[in-house]
Amino acid sequence: MTTKKRILTGDNSTGKLHLGHYVGSLENRVKLQHEYETFILIADMHAYAYPKYVDKPEVVSQAVIDVATDDLAIGLDPRNVKIFVESGVPEIYELGIIFSMITSHARVMRNPTLKEELKVKDMGENYSLGFVNFPILQVADILCVKANLVPVGEDQIPHLEMTNEVVRKFNSTYGKTFEEIEPLVGRIKRLVGTDGNSKMTKSLGNTIYLSEDKDSLRKKVMSMYTDPSRLRATDPGKVEGNPVFMYHDAFNPNTKEVEDLKERYRTGKVGDVEVKEKLLNALEEFIAPIREKHAYYDKHRDEVIDIIKEGTKFTRIEAQKTLEDVREKMMLFRI
């Protein structure tokens, strides 16, 4: 029996992963994969909570492979990490139903991440019961393997707060079963989009993907939003809140270069083109090895599928243990 504590984190299967995912969660997954028993969730059922994917099963299915490939390309080792698909662990659904019985509807609707999703995706009243239940299903995702630590982006903190509320409620009602979850927020709490939007997200088309090709990367970097009040290269520019410099801080390891660019930008001694070119060089250096590994797994899709299958089988066994413990505590009828 393992003595390591457990990590569970993951992503919806709605498309490839991007730089925002990396600084929010992926970076910590790679760093901690040898210290913790690590489970990486590909939440395919979560994807169907969004109306745009309900009639696009081929997109969700392909995204399962894309997300797993990105996880492997950034350096997650399948010998140490269990990558699993949510729909392959039906015990999660039963746990979700159980947890929904001890959580009020009003509490779920107060979840700020849920509110933001409704607003950003402009759903109005056109959202499913599954969407409302999204946070509870996420609680079940985390607790199915009795995780201890969850690397997340800042926007996911409300989900972990709800998870801990469920943990306390279940433990106080039925006896000690779960440990409270500790969040681990990435070094960059929230990476802005290339358009200056407060969040990088696929739905807004303001992303730079981890497997971005060179030409596309150049186009995206050179068209990035900067200081809109700066009309000429000789005008003093604003560094704070400037997306190009935020990306330099996140991905350019040459801190002397970055500080020099900032100083010259503030005093009107450098143009946007030079600042963006140097950012492009830093991002290309970061993405190139990921892109290379990604290309390998693209050519070995069967290997990726086998990794997912093995990870899912292992995770399901652990989830069955958790569910059995929960059912026993609740004195649910055995047949």
C-alpha positions in Angstrom: 0.0 0.0 0.0 1.3 3.4 -1.0 2.5 5.8 1.7 2.5 8.8 -0.7 -0.2 11.5 -0.5 -2.3 11.9 -3.6 -2.7 14.6 -6.2 -5.8 14.8 -8.4 -6.1 17.4 -11.1 -7.2 17.5 -14.7 -9.0 19.2 -17.6 -12.2 19.2 -19.5 -12.0 17.4 -22.9 -13.0 20.5 -24.9 -9.8 20.9 -26.9 -6.0 21.2 -26.7 -4.3 22.7 -23.6 -2.7 26.1 -23.7 -0.2 28.3 -21.8 -2.8 29.3 -19.3 -3.3 25.7 -18.3 0.5 25.3 -18.0 1.1 28.1 -15.5 -2.1 27.3 -13.6 -1.7 23.6 -13.1 0.4 21.7 -15.6 3.7 23.0 -14.3 3.0 21.8 -10.8 1.9 18.4 -12.0 5.2 17.8 -13.6 7.2 19.1 -10.6 5.3 17.0 -8.1 4.7 13.8 -10.0 7.4 11.9 -8.2 6.5 13.2 -4.7 2.8 12.3 -4.9 0.8 9.5 -6.3 -0.7 11.5 -9.1 -4.0 11.1 -10.9 -4.8 13.2 -14.0 -8.4 13.4 -14.9 -9.7 14.0 -18.5 -13.2 15.2 -17.7 -15.1 14.1 -20.9 -18.6 14.1 -19.2 -18.0 17.6 -17.9 -17.6 18.8 -21.5 -21.3 17.9 -22.1 -22.3 20.5 -19.5 -21.7 23.1 -22.2 -24.5 23.3 -24.8 -22.0 23.8 -27.7 -20.6 20.3 -27.1 -23.8 18.3 -26.6 -24.2 17.5 -30.3 -20.4 17.2 -30.9 -19.3 13.9 -29.4 -16.6 13.6 -32.0 -15.0 16.8 -30.7 -15.2 15.7 -27.1 -13.8 12.2 -28.0 -10.9 13.7 -30.0 -10.2 16.1 -27.2 -9.6 13.2 -24.8 -6.7 12.1 -26.9 -5.5 15.7 -27.4 -5.5 16.5 -23.6 -3.7 13.2 -22.8 -1.1 14.0 -25.5 -0.5 17.4 -24.1 -0.1 16.0 -20.6 2.5 13.5 -21.9 4.2 16.1 -24.0 4.9 18.5 -21.1 6.7 15.7 -19.3 4.2 13.6 -17.3 5.6 10.1 -17.0 2.9 7.4 -17.4 5.1 5.1 -15.2 4.4 7.4 -12.3 1.1 9.1 -13.3 -2.3 7.7 -13.9 -4.1 9.5 -16.7 -7.8 8.5 -16.7 -11.0 9.4 -18.5 -14.0 10.4 -16.3 -16.6 8.3 -18.2 -14.5 5.2 -17.6 -15.0 5.5 -13.8 -18.8 5.3 -13.3 -18.3 5.2 -9.6 -17.7 9.0 -9.9 -21.4 9.4 -10.9 -22.7 7.5 -8.0 -20.5 9.5 -5.6 -21.8 12.6 -7.3 -25.4 11.7 -6.7 -24.6 10.9 -3.0 -22.8 14.2 -2.5 -25.7 16.1 -4.2 -28.0 14.8 -1.4 -26.0 16.7 1.2 -25.5 19.9 -0.7 -28.2 22.5 -1.3 -29.1 23.8 -4.7 -28.7 27.4 -3.4 -25.1 26.6 -2.3 -24.2 25.3 -5.7 -25.6 28.4 -7.5 -23.6 30.6 -5.2 -20.4 29.1 -6.7 -18.6 32.1 -8.3 -16.9 30.0 -10.9 -20.3 28.7 -12.0 -21.7 32.3 -12.1 -18.7 33.4 -14.2 -19.1 30.5 -16.7 -22.8 31.4 -17.1 -21.9 35.0 -17.8 -18.8 34.5 -20.0 -20.5 31.8 -22.2 -23.7 33.9 -22.3 -25.9 30.9 -21.6 -28.9 32.8 -20.2 -31.4 30.2 -19.1 -30.2 27.7 -21.6 -28.1 25.6 -19.3 -28.7 22.0 -18.3 -29.2 20.3 -15.0 -25.9 18.7 -15.6 -24.3 22.2 -15.8 -25.7 23.1 -12.4 -24.4 19.8 -11.0 -21.0 20.5 -12.5 -19.4 21.5 -9.2 -20.7 18.4 -7.4 -19.4 16.1 -10.1 -16.1 17.9 -9.7 -16.2 17.1 -6.0 -16.7 13.5 -6.8 -13.8 13.6 -9.3 -11.5 14.7 -6.5 -12.8 12.5 -3.7 -13.1 9.3 -5.7 -9.4 8.6 -5.1 -9.3 10.5 -1.7 -6.9 13.1 -3.1 -4.9 15.3 -0.7 -3.6 18.1 -3.0 -5.1 19.6 -6.1 -3.0 21.8 -8.4 -5.4 24.3 -9.9 -5.7 27.7 -11.5 -7.0 30.5 -9.3 -10.5 30.3 -10.9 -10.9 26.7 -9.6 -10.5 27.6 -5.9 -14.3 27.9 -5.3 -14.7 24.3 -6.4 -12.2 23.2 -3.8 -13.9 25.2 -1.2 -17.1 23.4 -2.0 -15.2 20.1 -2.0 -14.1 20.8 1.6 -17.6 21.7 2.6 -18.8 18.4 1.3 -16.0 16.6 3.2 -16.9 18.3 6.4 -20.6 17.6 6.0 -20.1 13.9 5.1 -17.6 13.3 7.9 -19.8 15.0 10.5 -22.9 13.1 9.3 -21.5 9.6 8.6 -18.1 9.4 10.3 -14.5 10.3 9.2 -14.1 9.2 5.6 -12.3 12.0 3.7 -9.5 14.4 4.4 -9.9 18.1 3.5 -8.3 19.1 0.2 -5.3 21.5 -0.1 -5.2 23.6 -3.2 -2.0 24.5 -5.0 -2.3 27.5 -7.2 0.3 28.0 -10.0 3.0 30.7 -9.9 0.9 32.8 -12.2 -2.6 32.9 -10.7 -4.3 33.8 -14.0 -2.7 34.3 -17.4 -4.4 36.9 -19.5 -5.4 36.1 -23.1 -3.5 37.4 -26.1 -6.3 39.9 -26.6 -5.8 41.4 -23.1 -8.9 39.6 -21.7 -8.6 38.7 -18.1 -8.5 35.0 -18.9 -7.0 32.9 -21.6 -9.7 30.6 -22.8 -10.5 28.5 -25.9 -14.0 29.9 -26.1 -12.6 33.5 -26.7 -10.0 32.4 -29.2 -7.2 34.2 -27.3 -5.0 31.2 -26.6 -1.5 30.0 -27.4 -1.5 26.3 -27.4 1.3 24.2 -25.9 1.7 22.5 -29.3 1.4 25.7 -31.3 3.4 25.6 -34.6 6.0 28.2 -35.4 4.0 30.2 -38.0 0.9 30.3 -35.8 2.9 31.3 -32.7 4.5 34.2 -34.6 1.2 35.5 -35.8 -0.4 35.3 -32.3 2.6 36.9 -30.6 3.0 39.7 -33.1 -0.7 40.6 -32.9 -0.8 40.6 -29.1 -2.6 43.4 -27.3 -0.1 45.9 -25.7 -0.5 49.4 -24.3 -3.3 51.0 -26.4 -2.4 54.5 -25.4 1.1 54.2 -26.9 1.0 55.4 -30.5 4.7 55.6 -31.3 7.8 53.7 -30.2 9.2 56.9 -28.7 6.1 57.3 -26.4 6.5 56.2 -22.8 4.6 52.9 -22.4 2.9 51.1 -19.5 4.4 47.8 -18.4 2.0 47.0 -15.6 -1.0 45.1 -17.0 0.6 44.9 -20.4 0.0 41.3 -21.7 3.3 41.1 -23.6 5.3 41.8 -20.4 3.1 39.5 -18.4 4.1 36.7 -20.8 7.8 37.8 -20.6 7.5 37.5 -16.8 5.9 34.0 -17.1 8.0 32.5 -19.8 11.2 34.4 -20.5 14.0 33.0 -18.2 16.3 35.9 -19.2 15.4 38.3 -16.4 18.1 40.8 -17.3 16.6 41.1 -20.8 13.1 41.5 -19.4 14.1 44.2 -17.0 16.0 46.0 -19.8 12.9 45.9 -22.1 10.7 47.2 -19.3 13.0 50.1 -18.6 13.3 51.1 -22.2 9.6 50.6 -22.8 8.7 52.9 -19.9 11.0 55.6 -21.3 10.0 55.3 -25.0 13.3 53.7 -26.1 12.0 50.4 -27.6 9.2 49.6 -29.9 6.5 46.9 -29.6 8.0 44.9 -32.4 11.3 44.3 -30.6 9.5 43.5 -27.3 7.3 41.0 -29.2 10.2 39.5 -31.1 12.1 38.7 -27.9 8.9 37.2 -26.4 8.5 35.1 -29.5 12.1 33.8 -29.1 11.4 32.9 -25.4 8.1 31.2 -26.2 9.6 29.2 -29.1 12.4 28.0 -26.8 9.7 26.9 -24.3 7.3 25.3 -26.7 9.8 23.6 -29.1 10.5 20.5 -26.9 6.9 20.2 -26.0 6.0 20.4 -29.7 8.6 17.7 -30.5 7.2 15.3 -27.9 3.7 16.1 -29.0 4.6 15.1 -32.6 5.9 11.7 -31.3 2.7 10.9 -29.5 0.6 12.1 -32.5 2.4 9.4 -34.5 1.9 6.8 -31.7 -1.8 7.3 -30.9 -2.2 3.7 -29.9 0.4 4.3 -27.1 -1.6 7.2 -25.8 -4.8 5.2 -25.8 -3.2 2.4 -23.9 -1.9 4.8 -21.3 -5.4 6.2 -20.8 -6.9 2.7 -20.6 -4.4 1.5 -18.0 -4.8 4.7 -16.0 -8.5 4.4 -16.1 -8.5 0.8 -15.0 -6.3 1.6 -12.0 -8.3 4.6 -11.0 -11.6 2.7 -11.2 -10.3 0.2 -8.7 -9.4 3.0 -6.3 -12.8 4.7 -6.9 -14.6 1.4 -6.1 -12.8 1.2 -2.8 -13.9 4.8 -2.0 -17.5 4.1 -3.0 -17.6 0.9 -0.9 -16.4 2.9 2.1 -19.0 5.6 1.5 -21.9 3.1 1.1 -20.8 1.3 4.2 -20.8 4.5 6.2 -24.2 5.4 4.9 -25.6 1.9 5.6 -26.8 1.6 2.1 -28.6 -1.7 1.4 -26.4 -4.5 0.1 -27.7 -7.1 -2.4 
